[in-house]
Structures are given as C-alpha cells and as structure tokens.
Amino acid sequence: MENIVLIAHDVKKPEMARFLEERKEWLRGVNLIATGRTAEFIEKEGIEVRHLSPGKSGGYNEITRMVKEGEVDIVIFLRDPLLNQPHHEDIRKLLEECNINNIPLATNYASAELLILGLIKKQAAERLKSKE
C-alpha cells in the first residue's frame, strides 16, 4: 500500500481538496498523510487522512524523516511560489531529501495528476505481472 504525503500552503488548500475529491476512485487503498492544517482542511471535505504536525511546527521535519526511513512513496506539495517563510529551510530540506531518496515529488496540480496516473499504471502492471 502506497503512502502519499500531502502538503498545501494556505492559498493551495482548496486546490488540494478539489484534486483529491476529483480523484477519490484513483486513491482507493492509498494511505494519505498530511501536515496539520492541510489534514484538517482535507478532512473537512470528507477525505480520511493521517495527521502530522503543522509544517511550521515540525511537520516538514517529520516528513523528511519519513522519507529518509523509506516510509513515503509520493509527496504532493502544492506550494505558493510567492511565499517565503522563516521555516523555508525545512521545506528545502524536505525537497532535497525527496531528490536524494528518489521519491516522486509534485509541486503543482499538473505534476500531481501525472504522479497519480503513473501510480495507477504501475499498480496495473504489477497486477498483470503477478497473474503470470
């Protein structure tokens, strides 16, 4: 079962909720994990998600650790490119860790959709292979 981390800056939270709502069928059997306020926002939309700390309160560091330990399969981080916050270094470390550990990372709606489509195709190929 895949673990998909979800993070969205405040202006991107509605976009994240819409993205997930429109792809509910695609995400069956996937564990969704989100930073604090993103998780709260997503749950209000009726989507089940595991809560981590808010990003600025250590959530980015929690995810970075999970990536290092192989507990994350995909990260979807809908970022506000105009936002620069004091904890921006934590974000940089998270993005860097995804690259080091070869974890697929989407930072916008279009790349998130392609990652999910790739996951579906990968799962279908694995099912076919297991039937052989």
C-alpha positions in Angstrom: 0.0 0.0 0.0 1.4 3.4 -1.0 1.9 6.3 1.4 1.2 9.6 -0.2 2.2 12.8 1.7 0.0 15.8 1.1 1.1 19.4 1.9 -0.5 22.6 0.7 0.2 26.2 1.5 -2.9 28.1 2.7 -3.8 29.5 -0.8 -3.4 26.0 -2.3 -5.5 24.1 0.3 -8.8 24.4 -1.7 -6.9 23.2 -4.8 -5.6 20.2 -2.9 -9.1 19.3 -1.6 -10.5 19.6 -5.2 -7.7 17.5 -6.6 -8.4 14.7 -4.1 -12.1 14.9 -4.4 -12.0 14.6 -8.2 -9.7 11.5 -7.8 -11.2 9.6 -4.9 -11.6 6.5 -7.1 -7.9 6.6 -8.0 -6.8 6.8 -4.4 -8.5 3.8 -3.0 -6.2 1.7 -1.0 -3.7 4.5 -0.5 -2.6 5.9 2.8 -2.9 9.7 2.8 -0.7 11.5 5.3 -0.8 15.3 5.7 0.7 18.1 7.7 -1.6 19.6 10.4 -3.7 22.3 8.8 -3.7 20.6 5.4 -5.0 17.4 7.1 -7.7 19.4 8.9 -8.8 21.1 5.6 -8.9 17.7 3.7 -10.9 16.0 6.5 -13.5 18.8 6.3 -14.0 17.6 2.7 -14.7 14.1 4.0 -11.4 12.5 3.0 -9.6 10.3 5.5 -6.0 11.3 6.2 -3.4 10.7 8.9 -2.4 13.9 10.7 1.2 15.1 11.3 2.3 18.3 13.0 1.7 21.5 11.1 4.6 22.3 8.7 6.0 25.2 10.7 5.7 23.2 14.0 7.9 20.4 12.8 5.7 18.7 10.2 8.2 19.2 7.3 10.8 17.7 9.5 8.6 14.7 10.3 8.0 14.1 6.6 11.8 14.5 5.9 12.5 11.8 8.5 9.8 9.5 7.0 11.3 10.0 3.5 14.8 9.0 4.9 13.3 5.9 6.5 11.5 4.8 3.4 8.0 5.4 4.7 6.9 7.6 1.9 6.1 6.7 -1.7 5.0 10.0 -3.2 4.9 13.7 -2.0 2.4 16.1 -3.3 3.3 19.6 -2.1 1.1 22.3 -3.6 3.3 25.3 -2.9 2.7 29.0 -3.1 5.8 30.1 -5.0 5.4 33.7 -3.8 5.5 32.7 -0.1 8.8 32.8 1.8 8.6 31.9 5.5 11.1 31.5 8.3 10.8 27.7 8.1 11.6 27.8 4.4 14.8 25.9 5.2 12.8 22.9 6.4 10.9 22.9 3.1 14.2 23.0 1.2 15.5 20.0 3.2 12.3 18.1 2.5 12.5 18.7 -1.2 16.2 17.8 -1.2 15.5 14.6 0.7 12.9 13.5 -1.9 15.5 14.0 -4.6 18.2 12.1 -2.7 15.9 9.2 -2.0 14.3 9.2 -5.5 10.8 9.9 -4.1 8.4 11.3 -6.7 7.5 14.9 -5.9 4.8 17.1 -7.3 4.7 20.8 -6.6 1.7 21.7 -8.7 -1.6 20.4 -9.8 -0.5 19.0 -13.2 2.5 17.2 -11.9 0.4 15.7 -9.1 -2.1 14.3 -11.6 0.8 12.8 -13.6 2.2 11.1 -10.5 -1.2 9.6 -9.6 -1.7 8.4 -13.1 1.8 6.9 -13.0 1.0 5.2 -9.7 -2.2 3.7 -11.2 -0.3 2.4 -14.3 2.4 0.9 -12.1 -0.2 -0.9 -9.9 -1.9 -2.2 -13.0 1.4 -3.5 -14.4 2.2 -5.2 -11.1 -1.2 -6.9 -11.0 -0.7 -8.2 -14.5 2.8 -9.4 -13.6 1.5 -11.3 -10.6 -1.1 -13.1 -12.7 1.6 -14.5 -15.0 
